[in-house]
Amino acid sequence: MSIFLIRHAESEANINGKTLSHASIALSENGHIQAQNLCSTLPEIDHVIVSKYLRTQQTAAPILEKYKLDFEVDEHLHEFSYLSERKCANTNLNDRKAWVNAYWDKMDCQHRDADDAESFEDLYLRVQAFHDKLKLVAGHYAEKNLAVFSHGQFLQLLIMQIQQPRPLSKELMQQFRSDLVCQPIRNTEVFTY
């Protein structure tokens, strides 16, 4: 049996829609179709963990309905929120492009865009905490299947750390950004832990 790490289905933000908050971004029409398709490709799921963000919960919904499950919310799983939510309210990807570039140009692990934003170090610590949790629960899923629904940037760093654990550094941040741009995790892409 397995632990499946899954990026949420296509969201309104993924298709350049304007968003009000990080947590309230919903799936697109295509995203709902992707979530249904994912449900039919995974084996029977015994437990589901999601982030506090709506799009992971909507992606998990067909599985929850199929197997009559409730979900567990894990506070570590949410997307990397490195831009101020107040500043980003009612913007789309195009509107945020200059802010995104400015953040990554700094390549500073401790930099926060604002008091309502995270640093790369914050993401790193959340990923480490969730990775520790996975190690603890892995034995429990020797006979069961767990589906974990998260986000592209969170999963990008988690997979990097699973494959080759590295300390927090500017070099790690640079590699993370390079992988994010050159090899992004696709919507509903599944990794087996």
N, C-alpha and C positions, 0 to 999 in steps of 0.2 A: 504494500500500500504506500501512499505517497502524500507529500505536502506539495501542493501546487501554488506557485507564486504567480499572480495574474495581474496584468495591467488592465485598468478599466476600459470599457468600450469607448468608441468615439464620442467625444463631448461637444457641446456647442462651442466651447473655447477652441477645441482642436480644428474647427472649421471656420475660425476667425469671427465667431459671434461675440457680441459685447456681453460682458459678465459683470455682475454686481458684487460678488464676493467669491473668495477662493472656495469656500465650502458649498455654495449654492449652485455651482455649475452643473447643469443637467446633461443627460445624454442627448445626442442628436437623434433624429429619426433612424439614421443608419446605425447609430450606436445601439439602439434597442434591438435591431435585427441582429447585430453582432452578438449581443448578450444572449439572445435566443439560440443562435448557432453554437455559441460556446457551451451552452447547457447540454446540447446534444452530442458534443465531442468529448466531454469529460466523463470519467467513470462515476459511479455513484459516490456522492459526497456525504460525509458524516457530520462535518462541522464547517462553519464559515466564519472567517474573520474579515472585517472590512475597516476602512478608515472612517473618520467622522464626516467625510465629504459625500455628498449626495450621489455623485457619479459612480462611486464604488458600490454603493448600496443598490443603485439601479442596475448595475451590471450583474450583481449577485442575485437579483430578484427572481429570475427564472429558475435558478437552482434552488433557491429557498422554497419557492412554490412547489417545484417538482418533488422535493424530498421532505416537504413539510418541516422545514428547519427555521429556527430563529438565528440571527447573526450576533456575533460578538464584535463590539467596537474596540479597536486597539488605538490608543492615543498616539502611538509612535508612527503609525502608517500613513499619515496624511502627506500630501505633496509638499515639496520644498517651496516655501513661501518667502522667497528672498526679496520680493518687491513689496512695498507698503500697500496693504489692502485699501487704505483710504485713497491713496493716489491712483490705484488701479480700478477703482469702482467705475463701472459703465465704460470700460475701454475694451478694445480687442487686441489681437496680436500685433497688428500694424501700429496701433497707438502706443504700444509698450516697447516697440523695437529699440528705440534709443536708450530707454532706461535699462533694458536687458543688456545691451551692449556695454553700457557704462558700468553696470555691476560686474560683468565678467572681465572687463578690461582691468579692473583693480586687482583681481586674483588675490584677494585678501580673505583668509579663512575666517577672520573675526569681524569683518565688515557687516554692518546692518544698514539697510537702506533707510530704516526708520524704526521707531519703537514698536511698531506692529509688524515687523518683518524678522526673518530669521537670518542668521549667519550660516555659512557653510559648516562651521563647527557645530552649530545646533543640529543641522541635518545629520552630520557624522555621528553625533551622540545618540540621536534617535535611531539611526540605522544600527549602531552597535547594540543598543538596548533591545531592539527587536531581534537581531541576530542571536543574542544571548537567549531570548525567549524561545526561538526556534530550536536551539540546541537542547534546551530543557524539555520541550514537548515532543521532540522527534521520536523518542522511544514509544510514546503513547500512540503514534500513528503508524506503527509497524503493521497493525491489522485494520486500520481505518484510513480514510482519505480526508484531508483538510484542504480547503480552498481559501487562499489569502488574496484579497482584492486590494490592490494599492495603486500606485501612480508611477509614471515613467521615470522621473528623476529619483524618487525614493528607491525604486527597484534597480535603477542603474547602479547606484552606489552599493546597495545591498548585494547584488550579484558580484560586483567587483570585490567586495570584502569577503564574500563566501569563497570565491575562486583564489584570491591572494590577499589575505589580510595585510593592511598597511596602516601605519600611524597617520594621524592627521598632519598634512603638510601642504605647502603650495604646490608641490609636484603632484600630489594626489588630486588636488582640486583641478589642476591643468589637465590631467589624464581624464578625469571625470567629464570635464567640459568637452574635451576632444571626442570622447566616446559618445556623449550625448548628441553632438552635432553629426558625427560621421556614422554612428551605429545606433540610432535611437531605438528604443523598445517600442514596438508597434502596439496599437490598441488590441486588447485581448490576447497579446502574446503570453504564453504560458512557459514557466520554468519549473522544473521539478527539483525540489530540495532533497 
